[in-house]
Every structure is written in structure tokens, then in C-alpha cells.
Amino acid sequence: MIACHPSQPLARHPTMTPDQFTEALTQLGWKQSDFSRMTATDKKTPSRWAQGHTAIPGWVPSYLAMALAIHGVAATITPPKA
């Protein structure tokens, strides 16, 4: 459980543009269908975000930032292919 002092508001979720969303998927090597499958979102939703038809919810930048961080760490510990 996250505790928050009453005088300190919770931090706002970061915002993400459609281009940033698409770039994050590219850096991860994911298709929009991969993202929707992993996050249990409707298969059309990532396309709506990427095209700017629907606002990207605040949890998405956090989720993708975490995935990119894990991806970066994995790249440093994965042995090169022979």
C-alpha cells in the first residue's frame, strides 16, 4: 500500500504522445498486438492511441518505461550469440 501525507498530492501520471508510444513499442520490438495481449487491452486500442484518436492513459507511459528498463537490463546480461 502506498502511503501519502495528506498535505502532499499524489504525483500525476506522465503523459505520452502517440509518437512516443509508437517509438517505445519499436524500441521494445513489440507490435501493437503484442502490447494489447500483454496488457489485456482491446486489440484496437493501441492503434487508436498511436493515431491520436484516443488519449493514452497515464498507466501506459509508466508500464512502457518499466518494460524499457527491463529490456535494457536484459540486454546487458544476455550473453552474445555465438
N, C-alpha and C positions, 0 to 999 in steps of 0.2 A: 504494500500500500504506500502511495506517495503522500507524504505529509507536506502541507503548505501553511506557512504562517499566514494568519488572516489578513495582515496588512500587505502581504506580497501577492499580487495576482499571478495566476499560472501563466507561464510563457506561452505566447501564441505559436501555433504550428508554423513552420516555414512555408512560404509559398513557392510554387513551381510553375514555370511556363510550359506550354506544350513542347517547345523546342528542347527545354531542359529534360522533360520527361522522356522524349524520344532519344536524346543523347545518352541518358542514363541506361536505357534499355540496350542501346548499341554497345556501350562500354561493357555491359554485363554479358553481351552475346545472346540476349533474350529477344524473342519475338513478343508482340503484344499478346498472343495466345498463351505464351509461357507465363507472362505476368498474371493474366486473368486466372489461369489454372492454379498458380501458386498462392494467389490471394483470394480465391473463391469469389471473384467479381464476375459479373456478366461478361461474356466474351466480346460484346460490342463496346463496353465501357472504355477500355484503353484507347480505342480508335477515336471515340468522342473526345477524350482528353487530348490526344495528340493533334487533333484537328481544331481544337479550341472551341468545340461546340458545348462542352460541359466543363465547369470549373474542376480543377484537380483538388480532391480533398486533402486536408492537412496531414493525414497519416501517410500519404504516398511519398512525399519527399523524405520523411523520416525512415520509412521502410526501404526506399531505394538507397539512401545514404548508408544504412546498415548493411545492405546487400553489397554495395560497392566496397565498403571497408572490409567485409569478409572476403570478398573476391580478391582484394589487394593483398591481404594476409595470406590467403591460399596460394597466390602466385609466388610469394617469397619462400614458401615451404614445400612446394611441389617440385620434386626432382625433375630435371630436364629429361626429355625423352631421348633414348639412345638412337 
